[in-house]
Amino acid sequence: MVGIRRKIFISQLIGRDLSLSSAYLERLRLNFEEVEPPLSAQEAFEEASRCLYCYDAPCITACPTGIDIPSFIKKVTTDNLLGSARTIMEANPVGASCARVCPTDELCEGACVLNESTKPILIGKLQRYATDWAMQNEKVLFKAGQSKGKSVAIVGSGPAGLSAARELAVMGYDVTIYEAEEEAGGLNTYGIVSFRLPKQVSFWEVEQVKSVGVTIHTNTRVGVDIGFDKLRQKYDAVILAIGMSNVPLLHIDGEDLEGVYDAIEFVKATKDGQLSQQFIGKRGVVIGAGNTAIDGATCAVRLGADNVKILYRRTVAEMTAYDFEYEFAKQDGVEFRWLTSPTKIIGDEKGRVKSIECVEMELTEPDLDGRRKTRQTNRSFSLNVDFVIRAIGQSRYTWLDQAGIETNHGVIKVNPETLETSVSGIFACGDVIFGHGQGEAMVVSAAEQGKQTAYSVHQKLLGQRTETSA
């Protein structure tokens, strides 16, 4: 419905003066507000009251962070929202974000026993209800533990880094985070679209981590502003939670033209409020079919693009985007062209994108990870477009090998039990260890890896494996 209203609004402007009135800019800005409404107090109570509060709850097992879901839901029914939020955030330090971005239909809600009779409990929305209450009432949920006399540096302040930091600080460690960006929060702050995850949610989670004594240095790039060797000398342990880098090039002609974008930077610009008239009434394509590709496409729609297509070299069966993201994009009017690969981007006389040449693909045998390979056919075509967004995954950091940390094509190799790297005292978690059969690319998985890394650091430094509790 949002997409239909937007198209009507845009069509009303075609042929008129397209100067950006304040009212029009405000209308576009509203397109970036959250698409999912929160539960009202009555709706939350009624939904929570449907829960069976299973003793051996499969929803807990299905949650990577092991949130005691029946417990937090029961607290909602008694209006103990502080206790409910604490139960959530104790298990998942980015639980407010996960309430919005987790594929709950595949995890907790997918495991709900009520699937067999009626419909599952709306666990994600109840989790949002409780954490929103804590956020709106500025509640501080945790406190620092008694000092252990040990210090830990964490590089990166995304979900994995924040989780590790919170857990270590609650255990009594002196924790310092080094973040390259201007604001902390990593992926949750910059990489997930505002209409699914507003910045203020991520900022609240950052403040919860700061409240237990964690120091965060932003605008500080390790290897540039502070040497990696210096971190190793200064701290008793180092955790690398650096995520991944930018979207790699397509390696086709025309990528240097005006109107070709990196999807990560594109989404980041929308979260920073850098909206532009250059997309109004335009046509564009997004290359790739992961969650970031969906984000890029739906952002372009909200910026006023008249037509957006996602081009993917495989089929819907191999697409890596979540099902709910796929459905959301289709509702927004995004088109999908399967078995399609770009071969050249064509520019006009002013060096701006004019069209893109593509070739049809066909599937062949599976590769090592089970996904079907592709090969080009002799069928080609071109599309008239005004912009191209690259969303074919993310590249890796090359300095890791120079630091002596063993990697597999940029993916840090870790001990699967301890998450320690090949260098003693250096640990890694989050997207930097995802790939080549290792790790999972979900916010909630990164949060759990951060916690487990904290426990491994505790074991390494003090010979104890004590997990925290509220």
C-alpha positions in Angstrom: 0.0 0.0 0.0 2.9 2.4 0.8 4.3 1.7 -2.7 1.0 2.4 -4.4 0.5 5.7 -2.5 4.1 6.7 -3.4 3.6 5.9 -7.1 0.4 7.9 -7.2 2.1 10.8 -5.5 5.1 10.7 -7.9 2.7 10.4 -10.9 1.0 13.6 -9.8 4.3 15.4 -10.1 5.3 14.2 -13.5 5.1 17.0 -16.0 5.1 19.6 -13.3 7.9 21.7 -11.7 9.9 19.1 -9.8 11.6 21.6 -7.6 11.9 20.2 -4.1 9.3 21.9 -1.9 9.6 21.5 1.8 6.3 19.5 1.8 7.6 17.1 -0.8 10.9 16.6 1.0 8.9 15.9 4.2 6.8 13.3 2.3 9.9 11.5 1.2 11.4 11.6 4.7 8.2 10.0 6.1 8.9 7.1 3.7 11.8 6.2 5.9 9.8 5.9 9.1 9.2 2.4 10.6 6.9 0.3 8.4 5.9 -2.1 11.2 3.7 -0.4 13.9 4.2 -1.3 17.5 1.7 -3.2 19.6 -0.6 -1.1 21.8 -0.7 -2.0 25.6 -3.9 -3.9 25.1 -2.6 -5.8 22.0 0.5 -6.7 23.9 -1.4 -8.0 26.9 -3.8 -10.0 24.7 -0.9 -11.5 22.6 1.2 -12.3 25.7 -1.9 -14.0 27.3 -2.0 -16.4 24.4 1.4 -17.9 25.4 1.3 -21.4 26.9 4.6 -20.6 28.9 6.0 -24.0 27.9 8.3 -25.6 30.5 10.6 -27.0 27.8 10.0 -24.1 25.4 11.2 -24.8 21.8 11.3 -21.1 21.2 14.2 -20.7 23.6 16.2 -23.4 21.8 15.4 -21.7 18.5 16.8 -18.4 19.7 20.5 -18.2 19.1 21.0 -16.0 22.2 18.7 -18.3 24.3 16.3 -15.6 25.6 13.9 -17.0 28.2 11.0 -16.2 26.0 8.2 -17.5 28.2 9.6 -15.6 31.1 9.7 -12.2 29.4 6.3 -12.7 27.9 4.8 -13.7 31.3 6.2 -10.4 32.7 4.4 -8.5 30.0 1.0 -9.9 31.3 1.8 -8.6 34.8 3.0 -5.2 33.4 6.5 -5.9 34.7 8.1 -4.3 31.6 11.4 -3.5 33.3 11.8 -7.2 34.2 10.7 -8.2 30.8 13.2 -5.9 29.1 16.0 -7.0 31.4 15.3 -10.7 30.7 15.6 -10.0 26.9 18.7 -7.7 27.1 20.5 -10.0 29.5 20.5 -12.8 26.9 20.8 -10.5 23.9 22.6 -7.1 24.4 21.1 -5.9 21.1 17.6 -7.4 21.8 15.8 -4.1 20.8 17.3 -4.3 17.3 16.7 -8.0 17.0 13.1 -7.5 17.8 12.9 -5.6 14.5 15.3 -7.4 12.2 15.4 -11.1 13.3 13.8 -13.6 10.9 11.5 -14.7 13.7 9.4 -16.8 11.4 12.5 -19.0 10.9 13.6 -18.9 14.6 11.5 -18.4 17.7 8.1 -18.0 16.1 8.8 -20.8 13.7 9.4 -23.1 16.7 6.3 -22.0 18.6 4.0 -25.0 19.5 0.9 -23.0 18.5 1.9 -23.3 14.9 0.3 -26.7 15.1 -3.1 -25.4 16.1 -3.6 -21.6 15.5 -0.8 -19.1 14.8 2.5 -18.5 16.7 2.9 -15.9 19.4 4.2 -12.7 18.0 7.4 -13.0 19.9 9.3 -10.3 18.0 6.6 -7.7 18.5 6.3 -8.5 22.2 10.1 -8.2 22.4 9.9 -4.8 20.8 7.1 -3.8 23.1 9.1 -4.5 26.2 12.4 -3.0 25.0 10.6 0.1 23.5 9.2 0.7 27.0 12.7 0.5 28.5 14.0 2.8 25.8 11.2 5.4 26.1 11.6 5.4 29.9 15.4 5.7 29.8 16.0 2.6 31.9 19.5 1.4 32.7 19.3 -2.3 32.9 22.8 -3.4 34.0 25.7 -2.4 36.2 29.4 -3.1 36.0 30.9 -6.0 38.0 33.7 -5.8 40.5 37.0 -5.0 38.8 39.0 -8.0 37.7 42.1 -5.9 37.1 42.3 -6.9 33.5 41.7 -4.9 30.3 40.3 -5.9 26.9 40.2 -4.0 23.6 37.4 -4.6 21.2 37.8 -3.4 17.5 34.3 -2.6 16.2 31.1 -1.6 17.9 28.6 -3.6 15.9 26.3 -6.3 17.4 29.2 -8.7 18.2 31.5 -6.0 19.6 28.8 -4.5 21.8 27.7 -7.9 23.1 31.2 -8.9 24.0 31.8 -5.5 25.7 28.6 -5.6 27.8 29.3 -9.1 29.0 32.9 -8.5 29.9 32.1 -5.2 31.7 29.4 -7.0 33.7 32.0 -9.5 34.7 34.3 -6.7 35.9 36.7 -6.2 33.0 38.0 -2.8 31.9 36.7 -2.6 28.3 37.6 -0.2 25.5 36.0 -0.2 22.1 37.6 1.3 19.0 35.2 2.3 16.3 36.2 3.7 12.9 32.8 5.5 12.2 31.5 8.7 13.7 28.9 6.8 15.7 28.9 3.4 17.5 26.6 0.6 16.6 28.1 -0.8 13.4 25.6 -2.5 11.1 22.7 -1.6 13.3 23.5 2.1 13.1 24.6 2.4 9.5 23.8 -0.8 7.5 20.1 -1.6 8.1 17.5 0.7 6.6 15.7 3.2 8.9 12.2 2.0 8.1 13.2 -1.3 9.6 15.7 -0.2 12.3 15.8 3.5 13.3 19.2 4.8 14.5 17.8 5.7 18.0 17.3 2.0 18.7 20.9 1.2 18.1 22.0 4.3 20.0 20.0 3.1 23.1 21.8 -0.2 23.0 25.1 1.6 22.8 24.2 3.6 25.8 23.3 0.5 27.7 26.9 -0.7 27.0 28.4 2.6 28.1 26.4 2.5 31.3 28.4 -0.5 32.5 31.7 1.5 32.2 32.7 0.6 28.6 34.7 3.3 26.9 34.1 3.8 23.2 36.5 5.8 20.9 34.8 6.7 17.7 36.5 8.1 14.6 39.4 5.8 15.5 40.6 3.4 12.8 42.9 0.6 14.0 46.0 0.6 11.8 45.7 4.3 11.0 44.9 6.2 14.3 46.2 3.5 16.6 48.5 0.6 15.7 47.3 -3.0 16.1 50.6 -3.9 17.8 50.0 -1.1 20.4 46.6 -2.7 21.2 48.2 -6.0 21.9 50.8 -4.4 24.1 48.3 -2.2 26.0 45.5 -4.8 26.7 45.4 -8.3 28.1 43.2 -9.5 25.2 41.9 -8.1 21.9 38.6 -9.0 20.2 38.2 -8.3 16.5 34.5 -7.6 15.7 35.3 -5.6 12.6 32.6 -7.0 10.3 33.2 -6.8 6.6 34.3 -4.0 4.3 32.7 -2.4 1.2 30.8 -4.1 -1.7 33.3 -5.4 -4.2 33.4 -4.2 -7.8 31.5 -6.1 -10.5 34.6 -5.9 -12.7 32.7 -4.8 -15.8 33.0 -1.7 -17.9 31.3 1.4 -16.8 31.6 1.0 -13.0 33.2 4.4 -12.7 30.2 6.3 -14.2 28.1 8.7 -12.2 25.1 6.9 -10.8 26.9 3.6 -9.8 26.6 3.1 -6.0 28.0 0.7 -3.3 24.9 -0.6 -1.6 26.4 -0.3 1.9 27.3 3.3 1.4 24.0 4.0 -0.3 22.0 2.7 2.7 24.3 4.5 5.1 23.6 7.8 3.2 19.9 7.4 3.7 20.3 6.7 7.4 22.4 9.9 7.7 19.5 11.8 6.1 21.4 12.6 2.9 18.3 12.4 0.7 18.6 13.6 -2.9 16.2 14.6 -5.7 18.4 12.7 -8.2 16.2 9.5 -7.8 12.8 11.1 -8.3 11.1 9.5 -11.3 14.3 7.5 -12.2 14.8 3.9 -13.2 17.5 1.7 -11.6 18.8 -1.8 -11.0 20.3 -3.5 -8.0 22.8 -6.2 -8.6 22.5 -9.1 -6.1 19.7 -10.7 -4.1 20.7 -10.6 -0.4 19.2 -8.6 2.4 21.5 -5.6 1.5 20.2 -5.7 -2.1 16.6 -5.6 -0.8 17.6 -2.7 1.4 19.1 -0.8 -1.5 16.1 -1.4 -3.7 13.5 -0.4 -1.2 15.5 2.7 -0.2 15.6 3.7 -3.9 11.8 3.3 -4.0 11.5 5.6 -1.0 13.8 8.2 -2.6 11.3 8.5 -5.4 12.6 6.1 -8.1 9.9 5.2 -10.5 11.1 1.7 -11.3 13.6 -0.5 -9.5 14.7 -4.0 -10.6 16.8 -6.5 -8.8 19.1 -8.5 -11.1 20.3 -11.9 -9.9 22.5 -14.4 -11.6 20.7 -17.4 -10.0 17.0 -18.1 -9.2 14.7 -17.3 -6.2 15.6 -20.7 -4.7 19.3 -19.6 -4.3 18.5 -16.0 -3.1 20.0 -15.3 0.3 17.6 -12.6 1.4 15.1 -13.5 4.1 11.6 -14.5 2.8 10.0 -11.6 4.7 12.5 -9.2 3.0 11.6 -10.6 -0.4 7.9 -10.2 0.2 8.4 -6.7 1.5 10.3 -5.7 -1.6 7.6 -7.0 -3.9 5.0 -5.1 -2.0 7.1 -2.0 -2.6 6.9 -2.6 -6.3 10.4 -3.9 -6.7 10.8 -6.2 -9.8 13.0 -9.3 -9.9 14.9 -10.5 -12.9 16.3 -14.0 -12.3 19.1 -15.7 -14.1 20.4 -12.3 -15.2 24.0 -11.0 -15.0 25.3 -7.5 -16.0 28.1 -7.4 -18.5 28.5 -3.6 -19.2 27.2 -0.3 -17.9 26.7 2.3 -20.6 27.1 6.0 -20.0 25.9 9.2 -21.8 28.0 12.0 -23.1 28.1 13.5 -19.6 29.5 10.4 -18.0 26.2 9.4 -16.3 24.6 5.9 -16.4 22.3 5.5 -19.4 21.7 1.8 -19.7 23.1 -1.6 -18.6 23.8 -4.6 -20.8 23.0 -8.0 -19.4 23.2 -11.7 -20.3 20.9 -14.5 -19.4 22.3 -17.2 -17.2 21.6 -20.9 -16.7 22.2 -23.1 -13.6 24.7 -25.8 -13.6 26.0 -28.2 -10.9 26.3 -27.2 -7.2 29.5 -25.8 -5.9 31.2 -26.8 -2.6 28.7 -25.0 -0.4 25.7 -26.6 -2.2 24.6 -23.6 -4.3 24.1 -24.0 -8.0 26.8 -22.6 -10.2 25.9 -20.5 -13.3 27.1 -20.0 -16.8 26.3 -17.5 -19.5 24.0 -18.3 -22.4 24.1 -16.5 -25.8 21.0 -14.5 -25.0 21.7 -10.8 -24.1 19.6 -7.7 -23.7 19.9 -4.2 -22.4 17.9 -2.1 -19.9 17.5 1.7 -19.9 18.5 2.8 -16.4 19.6 5.9 -14.5 21.4 4.3 -11.7 23.0 1.0 -10.7 23.5 -0.3 -7.1 26.1 -3.0 -6.4 25.0 -5.4 -3.7 27.1 -8.6 -4.4 28.3 -9.2 -0.8 31.1 -7.5 1.0 34.9 -7.6 0.7 37.3 -8.5 3.4 40.1 -6.7 5.2 43.6 -7.4 3.8 45.6 -6.2 6.9 44.6 -9.2 8.9 47.2 -11.5 7.1 49.8 -8.7 7.6 49.1 -8.9 11.3 49.8 -12.6 11.3 46.2 -13.6 11.8 45.3 -16.7 9.7 42.4 -16.2 7.3 40.6 -18.1 4.5 40.0 -15.6 1.7 39.7 -12.8 4.3 37.5 -14.8 6.7 39.3 -15.0 10.1 39.9 -18.6 11.1 39.0 -19.3 14.7 38.9 -22.1 17.1 35.2 -23.1 16.9 35.1 -23.8 20.7 36.8 -20.6 21.9 36.7 -18.2 18.9 40.4 -17.5 19.5 42.4 -16.7 16.3 45.7 -18.2 15.3 47.4 -15.6 17.4 47.2 -16.2 21.2 45.1 -13.7 23.1 43.3 -12.3 19.9 39.7 -13.4 19.4 37.2 -12.7 16.7 33.4 -12.8 16.3 30.6 -11.5 14.1 30.7 -11.1 10.3 34.5 -11.2 10.2 34.3 -14.9 10.9 31.4 -15.5 8.5 31.9 -17.5 5.3 33.4 -20.6 3.9 31.2 -22.8 6.1 32.0 -20.8 9.3 29.6 -18.7 11.3 26.2 -17.2 10.5 25.3 -13.8 9.0 22.6 -12.8 11.4 22.5 -9.9 13.9 21.3 -12.3 16.6 24.1 -14.8 15.8 26.7 -12.1 16.0 25.3 -11.1 19.4 25.6 -14.6 20.7 29.2 -14.9 19.3 30.1 -11.7 21.2 28.8 -13.2 24.4 30.6 -16.5 23.9 33.8 -14.6 23.0 33.6 -12.8 26.3 33.4 -16.1 28.2 36.4 -17.4 26.3 38.4 -14.3 27.2 37.4 -14.8 30.8 38.6 -18.4 30.6 41.8 -17.4 29.0 42.7 -14.6 31.4 41.4 -16.0 34.7 40.8 -19.6 34.0 37.1 -19.4 34.7 34.1 -20.0 32.6 31.5 -18.0 34.4 28.5 -16.7 32.5 26.7 -13.6 33.7 23.2 -13.2 35.0 21.1 -10.2 35.9 
